[in-house]
Amino acid sequence: MDQRWAGLLGSSDTAAILAQPFRATGHPQREAALVAAIRADLAGDASAAGRWRDYLALASPFDVAARAWARLRLERLSR
């Protein structure tokens, strides 16, 4: 399984995910918020909407796809 998805699905701890080369060069708070949102969403955790909002507060305007996905998830979670 791809290293990125394996971590998000729970087989790696958050520190290991954030140490991945493509994440380590980014913004650590933003990356941690994205990982937390995805994990909460996948687990069906009631905190998922709040975690997506946390991510959106930190997301760069250049993270177009991730921001769009976060808004879509928030819309679906609010139903």
DSSP file (Angstrom, degrees, kcal/mol; ACC not computed):
  #  RESIDUE AA STRUCTURE BP1 BP2  ACC     N-H-->O    O-->H-N    N-H-->O    O-->H-N    TCO  KAPPA ALPHA  PHI   PSI    X-CA   Y-CA   Z-CA
    1    1 A M              0   0    0      0, 0.0     5,-0.0     0, 0.0     0, 0.0   0.000 360.0 360.0 360.0 142.8    0.0    0.0    0.0
    2    2 A D     >  -     0   0    0      1,-0.1     4,-2.6     4,-0.1     3,-0.3  -0.272 360.0-124.8 -55.0 137.4    1.2    3.5   -0.7
    3    3 A Q  H  > S+     0   0    0      1,-0.2     4,-1.8     2,-0.2     5,-0.2   0.846 108.1  56.1 -55.7 -38.4    3.0    5.0    2.2
    4    4 A R  H  > S+     0   0    0      1,-0.2     4,-1.6     2,-0.2    -1,-0.2   0.934 113.0  38.9 -62.9 -45.9    0.7    8.0    2.3
    5    5 A W  H  > S+     0   0    0     -3,-0.3     4,-2.2     2,-0.2    -2,-0.2   0.861 109.6  60.0 -75.0 -35.8   -2.5    6.0    2.6
    6    6 A A  H  <>S+     0   0    0     -4,-2.6     5,-2.2     1,-0.2     6,-0.4   0.921 108.4  46.1 -57.6 -43.4   -1.0    3.4    4.9
    7    7 A G  I ><>S+     0   0    0     -4,-1.8     3,-1.4     4,-0.2     5,-0.6   0.919 112.0  49.2 -65.2 -44.4   -0.3    6.2    7.4
    8    8 A L  I 3<5S+     0   0    0     -4,-1.6    -1,-0.2     1,-0.3    -2,-0.2   0.811 105.7  58.2 -67.6 -28.6   -3.7    7.8    7.1
    9    9 A L  I 3<5S-     0   0    0     -4,-2.2    -1,-0.3    -5,-0.1    -2,-0.2   0.443 125.8 -97.4 -83.6   1.7   -5.5    4.5    7.5
   10   10 A G  I < 5S+     0   0    0     -3,-1.4    -3,-0.2    -4,-0.2    -2,-0.1   0.468  94.0 112.4 106.8   0.8   -3.8    4.1   10.9
   11   11 A S  I   <S+     0   0    0     -5,-2.2     2,-0.3    -6,-0.2    -4,-0.2   0.488  80.1  47.0 -88.3   0.8   -0.8    1.8   10.3
   12   12 A S  S   <S-     0   0    0     -5,-0.6    -2,-0.1    -6,-0.4     2,-0.1  -0.975  86.9-117.2-132.0 149.4    1.6    4.7   11.1
   13   13 A D     >  -     0   0    0     -2,-0.3     4,-2.0     1,-0.1     3,-0.4  -0.410  36.4-102.5 -80.2 167.1    1.6    7.1   14.0
   14   14 A T  H  > S+     0   0    0      1,-0.2     4,-2.7     2,-0.2     5,-0.2   0.864 120.6  55.9 -59.6 -39.1    1.2   10.8   13.3
   15   15 A A  H  > S+     0   0    0      1,-0.2     4,-1.1     2,-0.2    -1,-0.2   0.899 108.0  48.9 -61.4 -40.3    4.9   11.5   13.8
   16   16 A A  H  4 S+     0   0    0     -3,-0.4     4,-0.4     2,-0.2    -1,-0.2   0.887 111.6  49.5 -66.7 -38.4    5.8    8.9   11.2
   17   17 A I  H >< S+     0   0    0     -4,-2.0     3,-1.4     1,-0.2     6,-0.2   0.939 110.6  48.9 -64.7 -46.3    3.3   10.4    8.7
   18   18 A L  H 3< S+     0   0    0     -4,-2.7    -1,-0.2     1,-0.3    -2,-0.2   0.692 105.1  60.4 -70.0 -17.0    4.6   13.9    9.2
   19   19 A A  T 3< S+     0   0    0     -4,-1.1    -1,-0.3    -5,-0.2    -2,-0.2   0.567  75.8 116.6 -84.5  -9.6    8.2   12.7    8.7
   20   20 A Q  S X> S-     0   0    0     -3,-1.4     4,-3.2    -4,-0.4     3,-1.6  -0.352  78.1-118.2 -60.2 139.4    7.4   11.5    5.2
   21   21 A P  H 3> S+     0   0    0      0, 0.0     4,-1.0     0, 0.0    -1,-0.1   0.838 111.7  50.7 -51.9 -42.1    9.5   13.5    2.7
   22   22 A F  H 34 S+     0   0    0      1,-0.2    -2,-0.1     2,-0.2    -4,-0.1   0.717 120.1  36.9 -73.1 -18.2    6.6   15.0    0.8
   23   23 A R  H X4 S+     0   0    0     -3,-1.6     3,-1.8    -6,-0.2    -1,-0.2   0.780 106.0  65.1 -96.8 -35.2    5.0   16.2    4.2
   24   24 A A  H 3< S+     0   0    0     -4,-3.2    -2,-0.2     1,-0.3    -1,-0.1   0.765 100.0  53.6 -62.8 -25.8    8.2   17.1    6.1
   25   25 A T  T 3< S+     0   0    0     -4,-1.0    -1,-0.3    -5,-0.3    -2,-0.1   0.564 103.5  71.5 -85.5  -7.6    8.9   19.9    3.7
   26   26 A G  S <  S-     0   0    0     -3,-1.8    -3,-0.1     1,-0.1     3,-0.1   0.140 106.0 -58.9 -89.2-154.6    5.5   21.5    4.1
   27   27 A H     >  -     0   0    0      1,-0.2     4,-2.7     2,-0.0     5,-0.2  -0.839  45.3-152.1 -93.9 109.7    3.8   23.3    6.9
   28   28 A P  H  > S+     0   0    0      0, 0.0     4,-2.5     0, 0.0     5,-0.2   0.851  92.1  48.0 -57.9 -40.8    3.8   21.0   10.0
   29   29 A Q  H  > S+     0   0    0      2,-0.2     4,-2.3     1,-0.2     5,-0.2   0.927 114.2  46.8 -65.2 -43.4    0.7   22.4   11.6
   30   30 A R  H  > S+     0   0    0      2,-0.2     4,-2.2     1,-0.2    -1,-0.2   0.921 113.5  48.3 -64.3 -44.3   -1.3   22.3    8.4
   31   31 A E  H  X S+     0   0    0     -4,-2.7     4,-2.5     1,-0.2    -2,-0.2   0.914 111.8  49.4 -63.0 -42.7   -0.1   18.7    7.6
   32   32 A A  H  X S+     0   0    0     -4,-2.5     4,-2.4    -5,-0.2    -1,-0.2   0.893 110.8  50.3 -63.6 -39.7   -1.0   17.6   11.2
   33   33 A A  H  X S+     0   0    0     -4,-2.3     4,-2.2     2,-0.2    22,-0.3   0.888 110.7  49.4 -66.0 -38.8   -4.4   19.2   10.9
   34   34 A L  H  X S+     0   0    0     -4,-2.2     4,-2.5     2,-0.2     5,-0.2   0.928 111.7  48.0 -65.9 -45.2   -5.1   17.4    7.6
   35   35 A V  H  X S+     0   0    0     -4,-2.5     4,-2.6     1,-0.2     5,-0.2   0.922 112.4  49.4 -60.9 -44.7   -4.0   14.1    8.9
   36   36 A A  H  X S+     0   0    0     -4,-2.4     4,-2.3     1,-0.2    -1,-0.2   0.894 111.7  49.0 -62.7 -40.5   -6.2   14.5   12.0
   37   37 A A  H  X S+     0   0    0     -4,-2.2     4,-2.4    14,-0.3    -2,-0.2   0.928 112.9  46.3 -65.7 -45.4   -9.2   15.5    9.9
   38   38 A I  H  X S+     0   0    0     -4,-2.5     4,-2.8     2,-0.2     5,-0.2   0.932 113.8  48.2 -64.7 -44.9   -8.8   12.5    7.5
   39   39 A R  H  X S+     0   0    0     -4,-2.6     4,-1.9    -5,-0.2     6,-0.2   0.916 113.1  47.6 -62.9 -42.6   -8.4   10.1   10.4
   40   40 A A  H  X>S+     0   0    0     -4,-2.3     5,-2.4    -5,-0.2     4,-0.6   0.906 113.3  49.2 -63.9 -40.9  -11.4   11.4   12.3
   41   41 A D  H ><5S+     0   0    0     -4,-2.4     3,-1.0     1,-0.2    -2,-0.2   0.929 111.2  48.2 -64.5 -46.2  -13.5   11.3    9.1
   42   42 A L  H 3<5S+     0   0    0     -4,-2.8    -1,-0.2     1,-0.3    -2,-0.2   0.845 112.3  49.9 -63.3 -33.7  -12.5    7.7    8.3
   43   43 A A  H 3<5S-     0   0    0     -4,-1.9    -1,-0.3    -5,-0.2    -2,-0.2   0.565 110.6-121.3 -81.6  -8.4  -13.2    6.6   11.9
   44   44 A G  T <<5 +     0   0    0     -3,-1.0    -3,-0.2    -4,-0.6     2,-0.1   0.751  51.0 171.8  72.4  23.3  -16.6    8.2   11.8
   45   45 A D    > < -     0   0    0     -5,-2.4     3,-1.8    -6,-0.2     4,-0.2  -0.409  41.0-131.6 -69.0 138.5  -15.6   10.3   14.8
   46   46 A A  T 3  S+     0   0    0      1,-0.3     3,-0.4     2,-0.1     4,-0.3   0.693 105.2  64.7 -64.0 -18.4  -18.0   13.1   15.8
   47   47 A S  T 3> S+     0   0    0      1,-0.2     4,-2.2     2,-0.1    -1,-0.3   0.463  72.6  98.9 -83.5  -0.4  -15.0   15.5   15.9
   48   48 A A  H <> S+     0   0    0     -3,-1.8     4,-2.4    -8,-0.3     5,-0.2   0.895  79.5  50.7 -57.0 -45.6  -14.4   15.2   12.2
   49   49 A A  H  > S+     0   0    0     -3,-0.4     4,-2.2     1,-0.2    -1,-0.2   0.924 111.6  48.3 -60.6 -44.0  -16.3   18.4   11.2
   50   50 A G  H  > S+     0   0    0     -4,-0.3     4,-2.2     1,-0.2    -1,-0.2   0.876 110.6  51.4 -63.1 -36.8  -14.3   20.4   13.8
   51   51 A R  H  X S+     0   0    0     -4,-2.2     4,-2.3     2,-0.2   -14,-0.3   0.877 108.2  51.0 -69.6 -36.6  -11.1   18.9   12.6
   52   52 A W  H  X S+     0   0    0     -4,-2.4     4,-2.6     2,-0.2    -2,-0.2   0.895 110.0  50.8 -65.6 -37.9  -11.9   19.9    9.0
   53   53 A R  H  X S+     0   0    0     -4,-2.2     4,-1.9     2,-0.2    -2,-0.2   0.906 108.6  52.0 -64.7 -39.8  -12.6   23.4   10.1
   54   54 A D  H  X S+     0   0    0     -4,-2.2     4,-0.9     2,-0.2    -2,-0.2   0.925 110.5  48.4 -59.6 -44.4   -9.2   23.4   11.9
   55   55 A Y  H >X S+     0   0    0     -4,-2.3     4,-2.0   -22,-0.3     3,-1.0   0.937 109.1  52.1 -62.4 -46.1   -7.5   22.4    8.7
   56   56 A L  H 3< S+     0   0    0     -4,-2.6    -1,-0.2     1,-0.3    -2,-0.2   0.843 104.0  58.0 -61.0 -32.4   -9.3   25.0    6.7
   57   57 A A  H 3< S+     0   0    0     -4,-1.9    -1,-0.3     1,-0.2    -2,-0.2   0.790 117.2  33.8 -66.3 -26.4   -8.2   27.7    9.1
   58   58 A L  H << S+     0   0    0     -3,-1.0    -2,-0.2    -4,-0.9    -1,-0.2   0.628  92.4 115.6-101.0 -17.6   -4.6   26.7    8.4
   59   59 A A     <  -     0   0    0     -4,-2.0    -3,-0.0    -5,-0.1   -28,-0.0  -0.203  65.6-120.9 -63.9 141.7   -4.8   25.7    4.7
   60   60 A S    >   -     0   0    0      1,-0.1     3,-1.8     2,-0.0     7,-0.2  -0.498  18.8-121.9 -74.6 147.6   -2.9   27.7    2.2
   61   61 A P  T 3  S+     0   0    0      0, 0.0    -1,-0.1     0, 0.0    -2,-0.1   0.716 114.6  62.2 -62.1 -17.3   -5.0   29.3   -0.6
   62   62 A F  T 3  S+     0   0    0      1,-0.2     2,-1.7     2,-0.1     3,-0.3   0.568  78.3  85.7 -85.1  -9.1   -2.8   27.2   -2.9
   63   63 A D    <>  +     0   0    0     -3,-1.8     4,-2.7     1,-0.2     5,-0.3  -0.412  55.7 155.7 -84.4  59.5   -4.1   24.0   -1.5
   64   64 A V  H  >  +     0   0    0     -2,-1.7     4,-2.3     1,-0.2    -1,-0.2   0.907  66.4  43.4 -59.6 -49.0   -7.0   24.1   -3.9
   65   65 A A  H  > S+     0   0    0     -3,-0.3     4,-2.4     1,-0.2    -1,-0.2   0.924 116.3  46.7 -66.7 -44.1   -7.8   20.4   -4.0
   66   66 A A  H  > S+     0   0    0      2,-0.2     4,-2.5     1,-0.2    -1,-0.2   0.896 113.1  49.5 -66.0 -39.3   -7.5   19.8   -0.3
   67   67 A R  H  X S+     0   0    0     -4,-2.7     4,-2.4     2,-0.2    -1,-0.2   0.908 111.2  49.6 -65.4 -40.9   -9.6   22.9    0.5
   68   68 A A  H  X S+     0   0    0     -4,-2.3     4,-2.3    -5,-0.3    -2,-0.2   0.915 111.9  48.4 -63.9 -42.2  -12.3   21.8   -1.9
   69   69 A W  H  X S+     0   0    0     -4,-2.4     4,-2.7     2,-0.2    -2,-0.2   0.917 110.5  51.4 -63.9 -42.8  -12.3   18.3   -0.3
   70   70 A A  H  X S+     0   0    0     -4,-2.5     4,-2.4     1,-0.2    -2,-0.2   0.914 110.8  47.8 -61.4 -43.3  -12.5   19.8    3.2
   71   71 A R  H  X S+     0   0    0     -4,-2.4     4,-2.3     2,-0.2    -1,-0.2   0.896 111.8  50.6 -64.7 -39.5  -15.5   22.0    2.2
   72   72 A L  H  X S+     0   0    0     -4,-2.3     4,-2.4     2,-0.2    -2,-0.2   0.928 111.1  47.9 -63.0 -45.0  -17.2   19.0    0.6
   73   73 A R  H  X S+     0   0    0     -4,-2.7     4,-2.8     1,-0.2    -2,-0.2   0.906 111.1  50.9 -63.6 -41.6  -16.7   16.8    3.7
   74   74 A L  H  X S+     0   0    0     -4,-2.4     4,-1.5     2,-0.2    -1,-0.2   0.914 110.0  50.3 -61.8 -41.8  -18.0   19.6    5.9
   75   75 A E  H  < S+     0   0    0     -4,-2.3     4,-0.3     1,-0.2    -2,-0.2   0.935 114.3  43.9 -61.3 -46.2  -21.1   20.0    3.7
   76   76 A R  H >< S+     0   0    0     -4,-2.4     3,-1.0     1,-0.2    -2,-0.2   0.870 111.9  52.7 -69.1 -36.5  -21.7   16.2    3.9
   77   77 A L  H 3< S+     0   0    0     -4,-2.8    -1,-0.2     1,-0.2    -2,-0.2   0.776 103.1  59.1 -69.8 -24.9  -21.1   16.0    7.6
   78   78 A S  T 3<        0   0    0     -4,-1.5    -1,-0.2     1,-0.2    -2,-0.2   0.539 360.0 360.0 -83.0  -5.0  -23.6   18.8    8.3
   79   79 A R    <         0   0    0     -3,-1.0    -1,-0.2    -4,-0.3    -2,-0.1   0.472 360.0 360.0 -77.6 360.0  -26.4   16.8    6.7
